[in-house]
Amino acid sequence: MNGRLGLEFTYYNKEVRDLILDLQPAESTGITAIATNAADLQNRGMEIALNINPVRTANFNWFSKVMYWRNVSEITSLDIPEYLTGSFGGGSLGKYLIAEGFSPTTIVGTPVNTETGRLTIYGDGQPDFQMSFFNQVNFLKNFDLTFLFHWNSGGENINLTNFLTDGGGTTPDWSEDSDGDGVPNGRDRGDQFGPGADRFIEDASYVKLRELGLYYTLPETVVDNTFKGFVERVKLGVSGNNLLLWSDYSSYDPEVSNFGSDPINANVEVTPFPSSRRVFFHLQVDF
């Protein structure tokens, strides 16, 4: 179809052997931890991309690319006792479960499930899938419009910003009574022996306008007459990042991590700065 349609597909199955974890012996030994080749980890996923060029004329050209990707992790072998890690405090604020047959980003918390003997499983820090929608439109010969939407579907955050603002009575819904029990939400969430950790664990789905840009290239005749052959091309533009966000997440930004790039703690929030919203002005001159 003269390059108007393209499809890319990738499937991967990555296995990590002899993952190093800390074995915690009895306190009577005087040893706090022993680094041990204790686990095997599997990552499986796929990436699909569809490229479309539906309109291609002298004065108008539209290129679009839709991408879909997902990753599923599983600890396939664990030679030490399962344990909890990450986040803060105990299970009442949410923790991560390291156990055979589970993703290492499985989020658990109070109360204890009487059937399994484990803390209740509330979800996974990894999203169910992600998609992006990129478009580049060239129109009136000299204008270029680009934009990129990003959809993150699923995945949970441990939102401890609400935990702190509840204590100060400044959470936006502190005075509301969502469950109709006569106790305001702020006091309900603060009851350590009442509701489980789900009061701080939230769905982190979102859609973002990740990038938007508009550019104008000066006509060749204008460049030649102005710069007398000294300059070949002049391009002006304005662009922005993270300009719009659609999400039901109750805090500033669901795309957040209190512990930076730590792969296990990547979904913990404690009063962070949201993603920067940036605007750029462009001037490109080719000699």
Solvent accessible surface area in square Angstrom, and as a share of the most:
residue,aa,sasa,rsa
1,M,165,0.74
2,N,131,0.67
3,G,68,0.65
4,R,76,0.28
5,L,100,0.50
6,G,23,0.22
7,L,127,0.63
8,E,88,0.40
9,F,123,0.51
10,T,67,0.39
11,Y,122,0.46
12,Y,70,0.27
13,N,78,0.40
14,K,126,0.53
15,E,81,0.36
16,V,44,0.26
17,R,154,0.56
18,D,86,0.44
19,L,57,0.29
20,I,117,0.59
21,L,31,0.16
22,D,75,0.39
23,L,58,0.29
24,Q,141,0.63
25,P,37,0.23
26,A,64,0.50
27,E,167,0.75
28,S,109,0.70
29,T,76,0.44
30,G,68,0.65
31,I,88,0.45
32,T,122,0.71
33,A,43,0.33
34,I,75,0.38
35,A,77,0.60
36,T,38,0.22
37,N,87,0.45
38,A,0,0.00
39,A,4,0.03
40,D,28,0.15
41,L,27,0.14
42,Q,29,0.13
43,N,30,0.15
44,R,96,0.35
45,G,6,0.06
46,M,57,0.26
47,E,75,0.34
48,I,55,0.28
49,A,4,0.03
50,L,62,0.31
51,N,30,0.15
52,I,57,0.29
53,N,13,0.07
54,P,60,0.37
55,V,52,0.30
56,R,100,0.36
57,T,84,0.49
58,A,94,0.73
59,N,81,0.42
60,F,81,0.34
61,N,39,0.20
62,W,85,0.30
63,F,68,0.28
64,S,7,0.04
65,K,52,0.22
66,V,40,0.23
67,M,64,0.29
68,Y,55,0.21
69,W,72,0.25
70,R,92,0.34
71,N,44,0.22
72,V,56,0.32
73,S,11,0.07
74,E,53,0.24
75,I,4,0.02
76,T,55,0.32
77,S,33,0.21
78,L,23,0.11
79,D,108,0.56
80,I,16,0.08
81,P,102,0.64
82,E,76,0.34
83,Y,74,0.28
84,L,74,0.37
85,T,42,0.25
86,G,14,0.13
87,S,15,0.10
88,F,84,0.35
89,G,59,0.56
90,G,43,0.41
91,G,14,0.13
92,S,24,0.15
93,L,19,0.09
94,G,0,0.00
95,K,28,0.12
96,Y,0,0.00
97,L,6,0.03
98,I,9,0.05
99,A,0,0.00
100,E,98,0.44
101,G,45,0.43
102,F,48,0.20
103,S,15,0.10
104,P,18,0.12
105,T,13,0.07
106,T,9,0.05
107,I,0,0.00
108,V,1,0.01
109,G,0,0.00
110,T,40,0.23
111,P,82,0.52
112,V,83,0.47
113,N,59,0.30
114,T,132,0.76
115,E,163,0.73
116,T,82,0.48
117,G,57,0.55
118,R,70,0.25
119,L,28,0.14
120,T,36,0.21
121,I,82,0.42
122,Y,53,0.20
123,G,24,0.23
124,D,38,0.20
125,G,6,0.06
126,Q,43,0.19
127,P,34,0.21
128,D,83,0.43
129,F,45,0.19
130,Q,39,0.17
131,M,52,0.23
132,S,14,0.09
133,F,82,0.34
134,F,59,0.25
135,N,1,0.00
136,Q,65,0.29
137,V,19,0.11
138,N,39,0.20
139,F,54,0.22
140,L,120,0.60
141,K,153,0.65
142,N,37,0.19
143,F,64,0.27
144,D,23,0.12
145,L,53,0.26
146,T,29,0.17
147,F,44,0.18
148,L,36,0.18
149,F,65,0.27
150,H,20,0.09
151,W,106,0.37
152,N,15,0.08
153,S,19,0.12
154,G,9,0.08
155,G,5,0.05
156,E,33,0.15
157,N,1,0.01
158,I,0,0.00
159,N,0,0.00
160,L,5,0.03
161,T,11,0.06
162,N,16,0.08
163,F,70,0.29
164,L,89,0.45
165,T,37,0.21
166,D,13,0.07
167,G,74,0.71
168,G,58,0.56
169,G,40,0.38
170,T,99,0.57
171,T,8,0.05
172,P,128,0.81
173,D,39,0.20
174,W,51,0.18
175,S,94,0.61
176,E,99,0.44
177,D,56,0.29
178,S,96,0.62
179,D,94,0.48
180,G,62,0.59
181,D,78,0.40
182,G,66,0.63
183,V,57,0.33
184,P,34,0.21
185,N,11,0.05
186,G,3,0.03
187,R,152,0.55
188,D,25,0.13
189,R,28,0.10
190,G,43,0.41
191,D,67,0.35
192,Q,77,0.34
193,F,199,0.83
194,G,44,0.42
195,P,51,0.32
196,G,11,0.11
197,A,0,0.00
198,D,73,0.38
199,R,30,0.11
200,F,1,0.00
201,I,19,0.10
202,E,37,0.17
203,D,79,0.41
204,A,6,0.05
205,S,31,0.20
206,Y,14,0.05
207,V,48,0.27
208,K,5,0.02
209,L,12,0.06
210,R,45,0.16
211,E,82,0.37
212,L,65,0.32
213,G,1,0.01
214,L,75,0.37
215,Y,45,0.17
216,Y,65,0.25
217,T,22,0.13
218,L,42,0.21
219,P,43,0.27
220,E,136,0.61
221,T,92,0.54
222,V,68,0.39
223,V,1,0.00
224,D,75,0.39
225,N,105,0.54
226,T,87,0.51
227,F,76,0.31
228,K,167,0.71
229,G,59,0.56
230,F,147,0.61
231,V,5,0.03
232,E,124,0.56
233,R,94,0.34
234,V,8,0.05
235,K,41,0.17
236,L,77,0.38
237,G,15,0.14
238,V,58,0.33
239,S,20,0.13
240,G,2,0.02
241,N,28,0.14
242,N,27,0.14
243,L,37,0.18
244,L,91,0.45
245,L,65,0.32
246,W,127,0.45
247,S,44,0.28
248,D,148,0.77
249,Y,16,0.06
250,S,65,0.42
251,S,23,0.15
252,Y,143,0.54
253,D,8,0.04
254,P,6,0.04
255,E,66,0.30
256,V,23,0.13
257,S,37,0.24
258,N,55,0.28
259,F,70,0.29
260,G,49,0.48
261,S,111,0.71
262,D,52,0.27
263,P,105,0.66
264,I,40,0.20
265,N,19,0.09
266,A,35,0.27
267,N,24,0.12
268,V,0,0.00
269,E,0,0.00
270,V,35,0.20
271,T,75,0.44
272,P,30,0.19
273,F,192,0.80
274,P,63,0.40
275,S,40,0.26
276,S,72,0.46
277,R,164,0.60
278,R,125,0.46
279,V,88,0.51
280,F,82,0.34
281,F,169,0.71
282,H,71,0.32
283,L,122,0.61
284,Q,80,0.36
285,V,54,0.31
286,D,45,0.23
287,F,150,0.63
